[in-house]
Amino acid sequence: SGFIEYISKIDMDFSDDGDIEGALSLVYQKLVLKFGDSGEIKINRNRPKVVFFIGPTGVGKTTTIAKLASEFKVERHMRVALFSTDTYRIAAEQQLSTYAEILSEPVEVLYEPDDIRAMIEKYLRYDLILVDTTGFSHKSAEKRDELYSFIRAVDDKYDLQIYLVLSATTKYGDLKKIVDSYMDLKDFDIIFTKLDETDHYGNLLNIRQYSDKKLSYVTFGQEVPKDIEVIDTQKVVNSLLGGS
């Protein structure tokens, strides 16, 4: 795997008596550095901040949005609006509406890319707009073009952030294909979901290295607002090296 390759490339440079603890410490430090900084949501003065969540069906985009909306509304006392471009799945729209109702925050469904301009203007007093999008196969160029139309419709005067949401349970080869399909986007960070469903975290490092995109949040359960955090690279590396 890619993870094994990374470890094998690290120059140990130890004497023959074999300083195992020193070797592990060096590997630990190198791997933490390879993960780099995280790309979490940061609110600036140029409000509202518009954040898109993109990626395949079934990775947990809507639940992740609900977790973040809850954190920013309840913990940080910010005004949050939820948008959805997913007009294909009624269940997704209903799920987002339910979360919005619980949080007492508005939800808007966008049918055309032009809709987003007017909707952002409507919520200029808000701190954060989280946009749920249609999940689709990375092979669907038509759906991808439709998604890009919504993203391009956001005026340059707003601070735009994009998260590609991936499942930690997806095979590395498939993750690479998914990432490849979005690489013509100017910039995006990555969220990994379902860490509670796997003991193998190597793909987090593999995709960080492959994509050269920042890892931001990770989720590890279905509870809202719980089960989400900014990636703790030290904890992930410890797991990669067999620690608890």
N, C-alpha and C positions, 0 to 999 in steps of 0.2 A: 504494500500500500504506500501512498504518498507519505504518510506519517513515518513509516520505517525508513524511507529514503532520507527524510529530513534528519533523523537521528544519526543515520550512518554518515551524513555529510559533516556533522559537527566534529571539529578537530579536538580530540580529547587531550593530546599532548601530555600524557602522564608517564611517570617512570614505570619500570617493569614490576615493581612491587604492587601496583594496582591500587590506587586510592579510590575505592568504590564510592565512598561518600562524596569525595571531591568531584568525581565524574558525574554523579547524579545531580550535584549542585550546579555544575556547569551546564548540563543538559537542561535543567529546570530554568536557569536564567536565560539561556538562549531561546527556549521555546516561548517564555513569557514575552521576550522582545519581539519574536516573530509575530505574535498576535497583535502587538502595537496598541494604539489608543482605541478606545471605543467611540462609536458614533451615535451617542444618545441625542434625544431631542433637546435643543436649547432654545429658549424663547428670547428673542431680542426685541429691541424697540420698534422694529419694523413689523407691526402686527396687522392682521393675523398671520401666524405662521401656518402654511398649508403643507400637510404631510400626506403623501400617497402611500398606500400599502398594496403591493403588487405581488403576483406569484401564482402558483398552480392552485387548483381546486383542492380543498381538503387539508391544507396546511395550518389552518387556524387563523386566518387574517382577521375575521370579524371578532373573534374572541380576544385576540391580541389588541385590537383597537379598543375594545371595551375595557380591558385592563389598564391601558395607558390613559384613556379618557377618565377613568375613575381616579387614577393616581394624580393627574393634573387638576381635576376638579376638587377632589376631597382632600388630598394631601397638600396641594400647592395653591388651592383656592383661586384657580384660574377659570376663565370662561371658555368652554369647549363646545364646538359644534361638530356634528357628525354628518358627513355626506356619503352617499352611495351612488356609484355608477353601475351597480350590479342589478340590471333590470331583467336579467334572465332567470334568476332564481328568487321566487317569492319568499322562500324560507330565509334567505340571507337578509332580505329587506326587513322581514318581520323580526328576525333576531336582533338586528341593529336597532330597530325601533323600540324593542323591549328594553335594551340596555339604555337607550337615550331616555326613556320614560323613567327608569329607575334613578338615573342621574339627574333628572329634571333638566335635561339639555335638549336642544332642538336636533332634529334629523331631517335632512333634505335628500330627495332622490333626483339625480341628474340624468336626463334622458339624452341630451345632446351636449357636445363639447362647449357650445356657446353658452349653455346654462350656467357653467361654473363661474363665468365672469360676474354675472348678475348676483349669483348666490354669495360670492365672496364679498361683494359690495354690501350686501344685506347684513353681513356679519363683521363689519369693520371694527366694531367695538370688542370683538372677541380676541382672545389670546391665541387660540389654537383651533385649526380646522383639520380633522382627521378624515381622510377619504378612503372608503372601502371600494374595492374594484372587483370586477368579474374575474374569477379564477378560470384559467384555461390551459390547455396543453401547450407546452413550449413549441410544438409543431404548428400551431395555428397562427399563421402570419396575419390573417384577417383580424382576429381578435386583438392581436398585439398592436396592429396599426390603429385600431379603434381606441385602445388604451392610451397610446401615444398622443392621439388627438386631444384627449382630455388633459393630459399633462401639459401639452404645448399651449393649451388655451389659458393657462394661468399667466396673468400679466407679470412681466419681469420685475415690477416694483414690489412684489411679494416675495418673502423668503420661502423658497420651495425645498422640501426634502422628500426623498423617495426611499422607501424600504422594500427590498426584496425579501419576502417571507419564505423561508425554507424549513422543511421538516428534518430534524436530526436523524430520523429513521430512514430517509431516502438513500438509496445506493449512491456511492460516489460518482459513478459513471453518469447516472441520471442527473445528479446535482450539477455536474459540469455542463451538461447539455442545457439545463435550465438557465444557468448563469450565462452561458454563451448567447442564448436567445435574447438576453436583455443588455448585452454589452454595448449596443449602439446608443443606449441612453447615456446622457452626458455624465451623470453621477448618481450613484445610489449606495446605500449601506445595506447590511444584511441582518435580519433577525432570524434566529433559529428557534423553532418550536419543538415541543414534544421531547425535551431532554429526559423527562421521566419515563419515556418508553424505550430507552436504550441505555446500555452501559458503555457504549463505544463512542467516544467523543473525538476520535481522530479526524472525522470529516469536517469538524469545525476548523481545525488547523489547515487541513487540506484545501478547503474552499477559501479560507483567508489568503493562503499563498497563491492559489490558482487565479483568483479573481482580482487580487490586490484591492479589495474593498474592505472597509472597516466592518467589524462585527459590532453590533450594538446591544440589543436586548436578547435575552433568552427566556423562554417560557418552559414550565415544567409541571403543568397541570391545567385543569379546566376552571379552577375557582377564580371568580372575579370579585374583588380586585387583586387577589393574591396571585401567587405562582408566576410572577414575572420579575426580572431584575436586570439591571445593566450587567453585561457579561463580566464575571469575575475571572479574569484570565489565570490568576494564580490557582484558583480552585479547579479550573478546567485542566490546567497543566498537571496539577497534583493527581487528578483522576487518570490522566493519560499515562502517568508514570507509575500507576498502580497504588497510589495513596488512597486514603479514605476520604 
